[in-house]
Structure formats: C-alpha cells, structure tokens
Amino acid sequence: MNQRSGDVAIGILVIGASGLLIWAVSGYRGVAFVAFLVISGGVVIRLFESPSKWSKTFAIFMLPALLLTYLKPKKKPSTEREQN
C-alpha cells in the first residue's frame, strides 16, 4: 500500500480534532461512546466481508441491535413522567 506521509498526517489531524471536539462537548464518556461505536461498526463491516455464512448471520443480528440501541429515543425516568 502506497500512502503519502501527508495523507497520514491529515488523517491523524482529523481524528485528533474530532476527539477534541467530542471531548469538549461531552467529556470522556462521549469519547468512549464514539470509540465504542466506531469499533463496533468496524467489527460489523469485517463480519459482512467474511466468506463464512455464520459470521454474516451474526453481523445481520448485530447491526440492528447496534443501531437501535443508540438511535431509539430514551424513555423518561418515572419522576419526570409524573411531573409533566
């Protein structure tokens, strides 16, 4: 793989700036959350690319669970529901 050093430097700069922005907005928990999503997404993509039918089956079950866990609206705690 031929990569220019400028491309690597730009990639590192973008990842660093994104990490700082996420940390500024939501702290360490936000950085950990985004890192978990990126790692989980990478695992799902690798499973889809695998030739094994079992890994693709697992990826099919993992992808909706990953998306629904973080995209569905959160329920209000019971104390907030009673006050409204």
PyMOL commands that set and color helices and strands:
alter all, ss='L'
color gray80, all
select helices_A, chain A and resi 5-49+53-71+78-83
alter helices_A, ss='H'
color red, helices_A
deselect
rebuild
show_as cartoon
